[in-house]
Amino acid sequence: MNSTEEFLLDSFKENPIGNTDHFTWFITDIGVVALFKEAENYEIYNSNVEKEANNIALDITKEEKEYIQINDKKLFLFYS
């Protein structure tokens, strides 16, 4: 596990900024994290992430998006 992965796992100990149907959302020093709630199909989550971000007043449309899997956790990291 690299330092970025460790940093992201530590951020999940903080309170989330919101919850949507498929994600729990966190703000980190790196960017915004959308943590998958279940181990569903990547395509389903990928197609819903922007809509669900809008539901909690986040505009992620101009951010870079990276899919990351750390152990059993799957997430999207959004950053500039």
PyMOL Python script that loads the backbone (N, CA, C, O; Angstrom):
from pymol import cmd

cmd.read_pdbstr("""\
ATOM      1  N   MET A   1       0.854  -1.175   0.000  1.00  0.00           N
ATOM      2  CA  MET A   1       0.000   0.000   0.000  1.00  0.00           C
ATOM      3  C   MET A   1       0.896   1.233   0.000  1.00  0.00           C
ATOM      4  O   MET A   1       1.840   1.335   0.784  1.00  0.00           O
ATOM      5  N   ASN A   2       0.578   2.178  -0.905  1.00  0.00           N
ATOM      6  CA  ASN A   2       1.393   3.382  -0.977  1.00  0.00           C
ATOM      7  C   ASN A   2       0.833   4.470  -0.052  1.00  0.00           C
ATOM      8  O   ASN A   2      -0.228   4.300   0.548  1.00  0.00           O
ATOM      9  N   SER A   3       1.554   5.576   0.052  1.00  0.00           N
ATOM     10  CA  SER A   3       1.178   6.642   0.989  1.00  0.00           C
ATOM     11  C   SER A   3      -0.147   7.297   0.617  1.00  0.00           C
ATOM     12  O   SER A   3      -0.896   7.704   1.505  1.00  0.00           O
ATOM     13  N   THR A   4      -0.454   7.408  -0.671  1.00  0.00           N
ATOM     14  CA  THR A   4      -1.731   7.985  -1.088  1.00  0.00           C
ATOM     15  C   THR A   4      -2.882   7.102  -0.623  1.00  0.00           C
ATOM     16  O   THR A   4      -3.889   7.600  -0.120  1.00  0.00           O
ATOM     17  N   GLU A   5      -2.732   5.802  -0.789  1.00  0.00           N
ATOM     18  CA  GLU A   5      -3.779   4.886  -0.346  1.00  0.00           C
ATOM     19  C   GLU A   5      -3.969   4.949   1.164  1.00  0.00           C
ATOM     20  O   GLU A   5      -5.102   4.937   1.644  1.00  0.00           O
ATOM     21  N   GLU A   6      -2.881   5.018   1.911  1.00  0.00           N
ATOM     22  CA  GLU A   6      -2.972   5.137   3.363  1.00  0.00           C
ATOM     23  C   GLU A   6      -3.660   6.441   3.755  1.00  0.00           C
ATOM     24  O   GLU A   6      -4.492   6.459   4.663  1.00  0.00           O
ATOM     25  N   PHE A   7      -3.316   7.526   3.073  1.00  0.00           N
ATOM     26  CA  PHE A   7      -3.925   8.827   3.337  1.00  0.00           C
ATOM     27  C   PHE A   7      -5.437   8.762   3.093  1.00  0.00           C
ATOM     28  O   PHE A   7      -6.221   9.264   3.899  1.00  0.00           O
ATOM     29  N   LEU A   8      -5.836   8.148   1.991  1.00  0.00           N
ATOM     30  CA  LEU A   8      -7.256   8.049   1.681  1.00  0.00           C
ATOM     31  C   LEU A   8      -7.992   7.202   2.719  1.00  0.00           C
ATOM     32  O   LEU A   8      -9.080   7.576   3.155  1.00  0.00           O
ATOM     33  N   LEU A   9      -7.424   6.086   3.116  1.00  0.00           N
ATOM     34  CA  LEU A   9      -8.056   5.259   4.141  1.00  0.00           C
ATOM     35  C   LEU A   9      -8.217   6.017   5.454  1.00  0.00           C
ATOM     36  O   LEU A   9      -9.232   5.869   6.134  1.00  0.00           O
ATOM     37  N   ASP A  10      -7.225   6.827   5.814  1.00  0.00           N
ATOM     38  CA  ASP A  10      -7.321   7.645   7.027  1.00  0.00           C
ATOM     39  C   ASP A  10      -8.450   8.666   6.933  1.00  0.00           C
ATOM     40  O   ASP A  10      -9.085   8.982   7.940  1.00  0.00           O
ATOM     41  N   SER A  11      -8.703   9.183   5.734  1.00  0.00           N
ATOM     42  CA  SER A  11      -9.746  10.196   5.567  1.00  0.00           C
ATOM     43  C   SER A  11     -11.135   9.622   5.836  1.00  0.00           C
ATOM     44  O   SER A  11     -12.056  10.373   6.155  1.00  0.00           O
ATOM     45  N   PHE A  12     -11.302   8.298   5.713  1.00  0.00           N
ATOM     46  CA  PHE A  12     -12.598   7.680   5.965  1.00  0.00           C
ATOM     47  C   PHE A  12     -12.934   7.624   7.451  1.00  0.00           C
ATOM     48  O   PHE A  12     -14.053   7.265   7.818  1.00  0.00           O
ATOM     49  N   LYS A  13     -11.985   7.971   8.300  1.00  0.00           N
ATOM     50  CA  LYS A  13     -12.235   8.042   9.737  1.00  0.00           C
ATOM     51  C   LYS A  13     -12.934   9.346  10.106  1.00  0.00           C
ATOM     52  O   LYS A  13     -13.513   9.464  11.186  1.00  0.00           O
ATOM     53  N   GLU A  14     -12.878  10.329   9.198  1.00  0.00           N
ATOM     54  CA  GLU A  14     -13.537  11.620   9.417  1.00  0.00           C
ATOM     55  C   GLU A  14     -15.017  11.503   9.047  1.00  0.00           C
ATOM     56  O   GLU A  14     -15.436  10.535   8.412  1.00  0.00           O
ATOM     57  N   ASN A  15     -15.794  12.499   9.452  1.00  0.00           N
ATOM     58  CA  ASN A  15     -17.205  12.525   9.082  1.00  0.00           C
ATOM     59  C   ASN A  15     -17.354  12.786   7.588  1.00  0.00           C
ATOM     60  O   ASN A  15     -16.661  13.644   7.041  1.00  0.00           O
ATOM     61  N   PRO A  16     -18.238  12.064   6.927  1.00  0.00           N
ATOM     62  CA  PRO A  16     -18.470  12.322   5.505  1.00  0.00           C
ATOM     63  C   PRO A  16     -19.202  13.649   5.311  1.00  0.00           C
ATOM     64  O   PRO A  16     -19.864  14.146   6.222  1.00  0.00           O
ATOM     65  N   ILE A  17     -19.072  14.212   4.106  1.00  0.00           N
ATOM     66  CA  ILE A  17     -19.792  15.454   3.803  1.00  0.00           C
ATOM     67  C   ILE A  17     -21.182  15.171   3.262  1.00  0.00           C
ATOM     68  O   ILE A  17     -22.004  16.079   3.145  1.00  0.00           O
ATOM     69  N   GLY A  18     -21.445  13.916   2.935  1.00  0.00           N
ATOM     70  CA  GLY A  18     -22.764  13.560   2.443  1.00  0.00           C
ATOM     71  C   GLY A  18     -22.865  12.096   2.086  1.00  0.00           C
ATOM     72  O   GLY A  18     -21.867  11.383   1.979  1.00  0.00           O
ATOM     73  N   ASN A  19     -24.094  11.671   1.906  1.00  0.00           N
ATOM     74  CA  ASN A  19     -24.405  10.306   1.485  1.00  0.00           C
ATOM     75  C   ASN A  19     -25.423  10.375   0.360  1.00  0.00           C
ATOM     76  O   ASN A  19     -26.370  11.160   0.413  1.00  0.00           O
ATOM     77  N   THR A  20     -25.222   9.557  -0.648  1.00  0.00           N
ATOM     78  CA  THR A  20     -26.178   9.430  -1.739  1.00  0.00           C
ATOM     79  C   THR A  20     -26.495   7.947  -1.911  1.00  0.00           C
ATOM     80  O   THR A  20     -26.040   7.119  -1.122  1.00  0.00           O
ATOM     81  N   ASP A  21     -27.266   7.613  -2.929  1.00  0.00           N
ATOM     82  CA  ASP A  21     -27.691   6.226  -3.111  1.00  0.00           C
ATOM     83  C   ASP A  21     -26.522   5.251  -3.187  1.00  0.00           C
ATOM     84  O   ASP A  21     -26.564   4.185  -2.572  1.00  0.00           O
ATOM     85  N   HIS A  22     -25.478   5.605  -3.938  1.00  0.00           N
ATOM     86  CA  HIS A  22     -24.378   4.677  -4.187  1.00  0.00           C
ATOM     87  C   HIS A  22     -23.061   5.038  -3.503  1.00  0.00           C
ATOM     88  O   HIS A  22     -22.132   4.231  -3.498  1.00  0.00           O
ATOM     89  N   PHE A  23     -22.966   6.245  -2.923  1.00  0.00           N
ATOM     90  CA  PHE A  23     -21.679   6.725  -2.423  1.00  0.00           C
ATOM     91  C   PHE A  23     -21.783   7.369  -1.047  1.00  0.00           C
ATOM     92  O   PHE A  23     -22.822   7.901  -0.653  1.00  0.00           O
ATOM     93  N   THR A  24     -20.660   7.299  -0.331  1.00  0.00           N
ATOM     94  CA  THR A  24     -20.428   8.133   0.836  1.00  0.00           C
ATOM     95  C   THR A  24     -19.320   9.093   0.409  1.00  0.00           C
ATOM     96  O   THR A  24     -18.302   8.658  -0.129  1.00  0.00           O
ATOM     97  N   TRP A  25     -19.504  10.384   0.639  1.00  0.00           N
ATOM     98  CA  TRP A  25     -18.625  11.433   0.115  1.00  0.00           C
ATOM     99  C   TRP A  25     -17.740  12.017   1.206  1.00  0.00           C
ATOM    100  O   TRP A  25     -18.193  12.283   2.320  1.00  0.00           O
ATOM    101  N   PHE A  26     -16.466  12.210   0.866  1.00  0.00           N
ATOM    102  CA  PHE A  26     -15.485  12.770   1.793  1.00  0.00           C
ATOM    103  C   PHE A  26     -14.680  13.864   1.097  1.00  0.00           C
ATOM    104  O   PHE A  26     -14.437  13.801  -0.108  1.00  0.00           O
ATOM    105  N   ILE A  27     -14.272  14.865   1.873  1.00  0.00           N
ATOM    106  CA  ILE A  27     -13.324  15.880   1.412  1.00  0.00           C
ATOM    107  C   ILE A  27     -11.980  15.525   2.018  1.00  0.00           C
ATOM    108  O   ILE A  27     -11.878  15.275   3.219  1.00  0.00           O
ATOM    109  N   THR A  28     -10.940  15.502   1.180  1.00  0.00           N
ATOM    110  CA  THR A  28      -9.585  15.239   1.658  1.00  0.00           C
ATOM    111  C   THR A  28      -8.679  16.363   1.173  1.00  0.00           C
ATOM    112  O   THR A  28      -9.107  17.219   0.398  1.00  0.00           O
ATOM    113  N   ASP A  29      -7.441  16.363   1.621  1.00  0.00           N
ATOM    114  CA  ASP A  29      -6.472  17.343   1.131  1.00  0.00           C
ATOM    115  C   ASP A  29      -6.122  17.095  -0.333  1.00  0.00           C
ATOM    116  O   ASP A  29      -5.628  17.995  -1.013  1.00  0.00           O
ATOM    117  N   ILE A  30      -6.371  15.891  -0.820  1.00  0.00           N
ATOM    118  CA  ILE A  30      -6.090  15.552  -2.214  1.00  0.00           C
ATOM    119  C   ILE A  30      -7.243  15.959  -3.116  1.00  0.00           C
ATOM    120  O   ILE A  30      -7.025  16.430  -4.233  1.00  0.00           O
ATOM    121  N   GLY A  31      -8.455  15.782  -2.643  1.00  0.00           N
ATOM    122  CA  GLY A  31      -9.637  16.086  -3.448  1.00  0.00           C
ATOM    123  C   GLY A  31     -10.881  15.491  -2.823  1.00  0.00           C
ATOM    124  O   GLY A  31     -10.905  15.182  -1.631  1.00  0.00           O
ATOM    125  N   VAL A  32     -11.903  15.336  -3.629  1.00  0.00           N
ATOM    126  CA  VAL A  32     -13.180  14.789  -3.188  1.00  0.00           C
ATOM    127  C   VAL A  32     -13.182  13.294  -3.480  1.00  0.00           C
ATOM    128  O   VAL A  32     -12.769  12.856  -4.554  1.00  0.00           O
ATOM    129  N   VAL A  33     -13.654  12.517  -2.503  1.00  0.00           N
ATOM    130  CA  VAL A  33     -13.715  11.065  -2.654  1.00  0.00           C
ATOM    131  C   VAL A  33     -15.167  10.618  -2.608  1.00  0.00           C
ATOM    132  O   VAL A  33     -15.930  11.007  -1.723  1.00  0.00           O
ATOM    133  N   ALA A  34     -15.533   9.787  -3.588  1.00  0.00           N
ATOM    134  CA  ALA A  34     -16.834   9.123  -3.606  1.00  0.00           C
ATOM    135  C   ALA A  34     -16.577   7.650  -3.331  1.00  0.00           C
ATOM    136  O   ALA A  34     -16.156   6.909  -4.219  1.00  0.00           O
ATOM    137  N   LEU A  35     -16.832   7.232  -2.102  1.00  0.00           N
ATOM    138  CA  LEU A  35     -16.599   5.857  -1.678  1.00  0.00           C
ATOM    139  C   LEU A  35     -17.822   5.009  -2.013  1.00  0.00           C
ATOM    140  O   LEU A  35     -18.938   5.330  -1.605  1.00  0.00           O
ATOM    141  N   PHE A  36     -17.608   3.931  -2.753  1.00  0.00           N
ATOM    142  CA  PHE A  36     -18.702   3.042  -3.127  1.00  0.00           C
ATOM    143  C   PHE A  36     -19.319   2.450  -1.863  1.00  0.00           C
ATOM    144  O   PHE A  36     -18.596   2.043  -0.953  1.00  0.00           O
ATOM    145  N   LYS A  37     -20.639   2.401  -1.801  1.00  0.00           N
ATOM    146  CA  LYS A  37     -21.310   1.805  -0.655  1.00  0.00           C
ATOM    147  C   LYS A  37     -21.338   0.287  -0.738  1.00  0.00           C
ATOM    148  O   LYS A  37     -21.330  -0.389   0.291  1.00  0.00           O
ATOM    149  N   GLU A  38     -21.371  -0.253  -1.944  1.00  0.00           N
ATOM    150  CA  GLU A  38     -21.401  -1.698  -2.134  1.00  0.00           C
ATOM    151  C   GLU A  38     -20.477  -2.074  -3.275  1.00  0.00           C
ATOM    152  O   GLU A  38     -19.995  -1.203  -4.000  1.00  0.00           O
ATOM    153  N   ALA A  39     -20.234  -3.325  -3.435  1.00  0.00           N
ATOM    154  CA  ALA A  39     -19.329  -3.811  -4.487  1.00  0.00           C
ATOM    155  C   ALA A  39     -20.108  -4.094  -5.770  1.00  0.00           C
ATOM    156  O   ALA A  39     -20.048  -5.198  -6.311  1.00  0.00           O
ATOM    157  N   GLU A  40     -20.818  -3.114  -6.237  1.00  0.00           N
ATOM    158  CA  GLU A  40     -21.603  -3.261  -7.463  1.00  0.00           C
ATOM    159  C   GLU A  40     -20.722  -3.108  -8.698  1.00  0.00           C
ATOM    160  O   GLU A  40     -19.520  -2.862  -8.599  1.00  0.00           O
ATOM    161  N   ASN A  41     -21.326  -3.253  -9.822  1.00  0.00           N
ATOM    162  CA  ASN A  41     -20.676  -3.100 -11.113  1.00  0.00           C
ATOM    163  C   ASN A  41     -20.134  -1.683 -11.285  1.00  0.00           C
ATOM    164  O   ASN A  41     -20.836  -0.706 -11.027  1.00  0.00           O
ATOM    165  N   TYR A  42     -18.885  -1.580 -11.722  1.00  0.00           N
ATOM    166  CA  TYR A  42     -18.227  -0.289 -11.943  1.00  0.00           C
ATOM    167  C   TYR A  42     -19.054   0.610 -12.855  1.00  0.00           C
ATOM    168  O   TYR A  42     -19.179   1.805 -12.588  1.00  0.00           O
ATOM    169  N   GLU A  43     -19.611   0.067 -13.910  1.00  0.00           N
ATOM    170  CA  GLU A  43     -20.360   0.872 -14.889  1.00  0.00           C
ATOM    171  C   GLU A  43     -21.567   1.552 -14.254  1.00  0.00           C
ATOM    172  O   GLU A  43     -21.871   2.700 -14.577  1.00  0.00           O
ATOM    173  N   ILE A  44     -22.249   0.861 -13.365  1.00  0.00           N
ATOM    174  CA  ILE A  44     -23.407   1.452 -12.681  1.00  0.00           C
ATOM    175  C   ILE A  44     -22.957   2.652 -11.849  1.00  0.00           C
ATOM    176  O   ILE A  44     -23.581   3.712 -11.889  1.00  0.00           O
ATOM    177  N   TYR A  45     -21.893   2.480 -11.111  1.00  0.00           N
ATOM    178  CA  TYR A  45     -21.394   3.566 -10.264  1.00  0.00           C
ATOM    179  C   TYR A  45     -20.847   4.718 -11.110  1.00  0.00           C
ATOM    180  O   TYR A  45     -21.076   5.886 -10.795  1.00  0.00           O
ATOM    181  N   ASN A  46     -20.140   4.396 -12.161  1.00  0.00           N
ATOM    182  CA  ASN A  46     -19.573   5.419 -13.034  1.00  0.00           C
ATOM    183  C   ASN A  46     -20.671   6.266 -13.678  1.00  0.00           C
ATOM    184  O   ASN A  46     -20.509   7.476 -13.839  1.00  0.00           O
ATOM    185  N   SER A  47     -21.766   5.644 -14.040  1.00  0.00           N
ATOM    186  CA  SER A  47     -22.848   6.385 -14.691  1.00  0.00           C
ATOM    187  C   SER A  47     -23.644   7.244 -13.712  1.00  0.00           C
ATOM    188  O   SER A  47     -24.343   8.164 -14.137  1.00  0.00           O
ATOM    189  N   ASN A  48     -23.555   6.970 -12.426  1.00  0.00           N
ATOM    190  CA  ASN A  48     -24.339   7.709 -11.426  1.00  0.00           C
ATOM    191  C   ASN A  48     -23.561   8.760 -10.650  1.00  0.00           C
ATOM    192  O   ASN A  48     -24.173   9.601  -9.991  1.00  0.00           O
ATOM    193  N   VAL A  49     -22.246   8.743 -10.703  1.00  0.00           N
ATOM    194  CA  VAL A  49     -21.449   9.552  -9.778  1.00  0.00           C
ATOM    195  C   VAL A  49     -21.683  11.061  -9.952  1.00  0.00           C
ATOM    196  O   VAL A  49     -21.816  11.769  -8.954  1.00  0.00           O
ATOM    197  N   GLU A  50     -21.735  11.565 -11.175  1.00  0.00           N
ATOM    198  CA  GLU A  50     -21.921  13.016 -11.358  1.00  0.00           C
ATOM    199  C   GLU A  50     -23.311  13.456 -10.912  1.00  0.00           C
ATOM    200  O   GLU A  50     -23.456  14.501 -10.278  1.00  0.00           O
ATOM    201  N   LYS A  51     -24.319  12.678 -11.233  1.00  0.00           N
ATOM    202  CA  LYS A  51     -25.689  13.010 -10.825  1.00  0.00           C
ATOM    203  C   LYS A  51     -25.802  13.036  -9.302  1.00  0.00           C
ATOM    204  O   LYS A  51     -26.424  13.933  -8.734  1.00  0.00           O
ATOM    205  N   GLU A  52     -25.202  12.054  -8.655  1.00  0.00           N
ATOM    206  CA  GLU A  52     -25.283  12.002  -7.197  1.00  0.00           C
ATOM    207  C   GLU A  52     -24.474  13.111  -6.541  1.00  0.00           C
ATOM    208  O   GLU A  52     -24.849  13.598  -5.475  1.00  0.00           O
ATOM    209  N   ALA A  53     -23.370  13.518  -7.159  1.00  0.00           N
ATOM    210  CA  ALA A  53     -22.602  14.662  -6.644  1.00  0.00           C
ATOM    211  C   ALA A  53     -23.467  15.920  -6.675  1.00  0.00           C
ATOM    212  O   ALA A  53     -23.448  16.710  -5.731  1.00  0.00           O
ATOM    213  N   ASN A  54     -24.214  16.105  -7.739  1.00  0.00           N
ATOM    214  CA  ASN A  54     -25.117  17.256  -7.838  1.00  0.00           C
ATOM    215  C   ASN A  54     -26.172  17.233  -6.744  1.00  0.00           C
ATOM    216  O   ASN A  54     -26.594  18.285  -6.265  1.00  0.00           O
ATOM    217  N   ASN A  55     -26.600  16.037  -6.346  1.00  0.00           N
ATOM    218  CA  ASN A  55     -27.617  15.919  -5.298  1.00  0.00           C
ATOM    219  C   ASN A  55     -27.145  16.464  -3.953  1.00  0.00           C
ATOM    220  O   ASN A  55     -27.964  16.841  -3.115  1.00  0.00           O
ATOM    221  N   ILE A  56     -25.827  16.510  -3.742  1.00  0.00           N
ATOM    222  CA  ILE A  56     -25.304  17.077  -2.494  1.00  0.00           C
ATOM    223  C   ILE A  56     -24.523  18.373  -2.767  1.00  0.00           C
ATOM    224  O   ILE A  56     -23.652  18.766  -1.991  1.00  0.00           O
ATOM    225  N   ALA A  57     -24.857  19.022  -3.887  1.00  0.00           N
ATOM    226  CA  ALA A  57     -24.328  20.346  -4.250  1.00  0.00           C
ATOM    227  C   ALA A  57     -22.824  20.352  -4.518  1.00  0.00           C
ATOM    228  O   ALA A  57     -22.138  21.320  -4.189  1.00  0.00           O
ATOM    229  N   LEU A  58     -22.311  19.278  -5.114  1.00  0.00           N
ATOM    230  CA  LEU A  58     -20.906  19.238  -5.537  1.00  0.00           C
ATOM    231  C   LEU A  58     -20.845  19.301  -7.060  1.00  0.00           C
ATOM    232  O   LEU A  58     -21.551  18.563  -7.747  1.00  0.00           O
ATOM    233  N   ASP A  59     -20.004  20.179  -7.580  1.00  0.00           N
ATOM    234  CA  ASP A  59     -19.782  20.247  -9.025  1.00  0.00           C
ATOM    235  C   ASP A  59     -18.419  19.614  -9.312  1.00  0.00           C
ATOM    236  O   ASP A  59     -17.378  20.224  -9.070  1.00  0.00           O
ATOM    237  N   ILE A  60     -18.439  18.403  -9.822  1.00  0.00           N
ATOM    238  CA  ILE A  60     -17.199  17.677 -10.106  1.00  0.00           C
ATOM    239  C   ILE A  60     -16.934  17.574 -11.599  1.00  0.00           C
ATOM    240  O   ILE A  60     -16.037  16.843 -12.019  1.00  0.00           O
ATOM    241  N   THR A  61     -17.701  18.296 -12.402  1.00  0.00           N
ATOM    242  CA  THR A  61     -17.629  18.145 -13.857  1.00  0.00           C
ATOM    243  C   THR A  61     -16.289  18.565 -14.441  1.00  0.00           C
ATOM    244  O   THR A  61     -15.910  18.066 -15.500  1.00  0.00           O
ATOM    245  N   LYS A  62     -15.567  19.454 -13.796  1.00  0.00           N
ATOM    246  CA  LYS A  62     -14.285  19.933 -14.335  1.00  0.00           C
ATOM    247  C   LYS A  62     -13.085  19.262 -13.673  1.00  0.00           C
ATOM    248  O   LYS A  62     -11.939  19.593 -13.976  1.00  0.00           O
ATOM    249  N   GLU A  63     -13.346  18.335 -12.786  1.00  0.00           N
ATOM    250  CA  GLU A  63     -12.274  17.663 -12.048  1.00  0.00           C
ATOM    251  C   GLU A  63     -11.790  16.421 -12.801  1.00  0.00           C
ATOM    252  O   GLU A  63     -12.532  15.814 -13.574  1.00  0.00           O
ATOM    253  N   GLU A  64     -10.549  16.065 -12.560  1.00  0.00           N
ATOM    254  CA  GLU A  64     -10.029  14.788 -13.037  1.00  0.00           C
ATOM    255  C   GLU A  64     -10.651  13.697 -12.174  1.00  0.00           C
ATOM    256  O   GLU A  64     -10.860  13.891 -10.977  1.00  0.00           O
ATOM    257  N   LYS A  65     -10.946  12.555 -12.779  1.00  0.00           N
ATOM    258  CA  LYS A  65     -11.547  11.449 -12.030  1.00  0.00           C
ATOM    259  C   LYS A  65     -10.643  10.228 -12.145  1.00  0.00           C
ATOM    260  O   LYS A  65     -10.206   9.852 -13.233  1.00  0.00           O
ATOM    261  N   GLU A  66     -10.378   9.623 -10.992  1.00  0.00           N
ATOM    262  CA  GLU A  66      -9.547   8.421 -10.957  1.00  0.00           C
ATOM    263  C   GLU A  66     -10.266   7.348 -10.155  1.00  0.00           C
ATOM    264  O   GLU A  66     -10.748   7.604  -9.051  1.00  0.00           O
ATOM    265  N   TYR A  67     -10.336   6.151 -10.712  1.00  0.00           N
ATOM    266  CA  TYR A  67     -10.909   5.011 -10.004  1.00  0.00           C
ATOM    267  C   TYR A  67      -9.785   4.344  -9.223  1.00  0.00           C
ATOM    268  O   TYR A  67      -8.711   4.083  -9.765  1.00  0.00           O
ATOM    269  N   ILE A  68     -10.042   4.070  -7.942  1.00  0.00           N
ATOM    270  CA  ILE A  68      -9.029   3.451  -7.084  1.00  0.00           C
ATOM    271  C   ILE A  68      -9.687   2.328  -6.296  1.00  0.00           C
ATOM    272  O   ILE A  68     -10.802   2.476  -5.796  1.00  0.00           O
ATOM    273  N   GLN A  69      -8.985   1.201  -6.188  1.00  0.00           N
ATOM    274  CA  GLN A  69      -9.427   0.125  -5.317  1.00  0.00           C
ATOM    275  C   GLN A  69      -8.326  -0.134  -4.297  1.00  0.00           C
ATOM    276  O   GLN A  69      -7.184  -0.421  -4.655  1.00  0.00           O
ATOM    277  N   ILE A  70      -8.690  -0.027  -3.018  1.00  0.00           N
ATOM    278  CA  ILE A  70      -7.755  -0.260  -1.915  1.00  0.00           C
ATOM    279  C   ILE A  70      -8.353  -1.375  -1.066  1.00  0.00           C
ATOM    280  O   ILE A  70      -9.364  -1.184  -0.390  1.00  0.00           O
ATOM    281  N   ASN A  71      -7.719  -2.532  -1.109  1.00  0.00           N
ATOM    282  CA  ASN A  71      -8.252  -3.709  -0.423  1.00  0.00           C
ATOM    283  C   ASN A  71      -9.679  -3.956  -0.899  1.00  0.00           C
ATOM    284  O   ASN A  71      -9.892  -4.175  -2.091  1.00  0.00           O
ATOM    285  N   ASP A  72     -10.660  -3.926  -0.003  1.00  0.00           N
ATOM    286  CA  ASP A  72     -12.045  -4.173  -0.388  1.00  0.00           C
ATOM    287  C   ASP A  72     -12.831  -2.893  -0.671  1.00  0.00           C
ATOM    288  O   ASP A  72     -14.033  -2.951  -0.931  1.00  0.00           O
ATOM    289  N   LYS A  73     -12.166  -1.744  -0.621  1.00  0.00           N
ATOM    290  CA  LYS A  73     -12.839  -0.460  -0.836  1.00  0.00           C
ATOM    291  C   LYS A  73     -12.619   0.018  -2.276  1.00  0.00           C
ATOM    292  O   LYS A  73     -11.511  -0.032  -2.809  1.00  0.00           O
ATOM    293  N   LYS A  74     -13.720   0.482  -2.886  1.00  0.00           N
ATOM    294  CA  LYS A  74     -13.656   1.039  -4.232  1.00  0.00           C
ATOM    295  C   LYS A  74     -14.109   2.485  -4.142  1.00  0.00           C
ATOM    296  O   LYS A  74     -15.024   2.809  -3.386  1.00  0.00           O
ATOM    297  N   LEU A  75     -13.466   3.357  -4.918  1.00  0.00           N
ATOM    298  CA  LEU A  75     -13.788   4.777  -4.848  1.00  0.00           C
ATOM    299  C   LEU A  75     -13.401   5.510  -6.116  1.00  0.00           C
ATOM    300  O   LEU A  75     -12.593   5.039  -6.916  1.00  0.00           O
ATOM    301  N   PHE A  76     -14.001   6.673  -6.270  1.00  0.00           N
ATOM    302  CA  PHE A  76     -13.561   7.640  -7.263  1.00  0.00           C
ATOM    303  C   PHE A  76     -12.923   8.790  -6.507  1.00  0.00           C
ATOM    304  O   PHE A  76     -13.460   9.272  -5.510  1.00  0.00           O
ATOM    305  N   LEU A  77     -11.767   9.223  -6.996  1.00  0.00           N
ATOM    306  CA  LEU A  77     -11.095  10.402  -6.457  1.00  0.00           C
ATOM    307  C   LEU A  77     -11.194  11.492  -7.501  1.00  0.00           C
ATOM    308  O   LEU A  77     -10.822  11.286  -8.656  1.00  0.00           O
ATOM    309  N   PHE A  78     -11.697  12.661  -7.103  1.00  0.00           N
ATOM    310  CA  PHE A  78     -11.815  13.821  -7.985  1.00  0.00           C
ATOM    311  C   PHE A  78     -10.839  14.878  -7.517  1.00  0.00           C
ATOM    312  O   PHE A  78     -10.809  15.226  -6.336  1.00  0.00           O
ATOM    313  N   TYR A  79     -10.030  15.399  -8.454  1.00  0.00           N
ATOM    314  CA  TYR A  79      -9.021  16.392  -8.106  1.00  0.00           C
ATOM    315  C   TYR A  79      -8.752  17.301  -9.296  1.00  0.00           C
ATOM    316  O   TYR A  79      -9.086  16.981 -10.437  1.00  0.00           O
ATOM    317  N   SER A  80      -8.139  18.445  -8.998  1.00  0.00           N
ATOM    318  CA  SER A  80      -7.788  19.402 -10.060  1.00  0.00           C
ATOM    319  C   SER A  80      -6.354  19.227 -10.474  1.00  0.00           C
ATOM    320  O   SER A  80      -5.875  19.941 -11.355  1.00  0.00           O
TER     321      SER A  80
END
""", "prot")
cmd.dss("prot")
cmd.show_as("cartoon", "prot")
cmd.util.cbc("prot")
cmd.orient("prot")
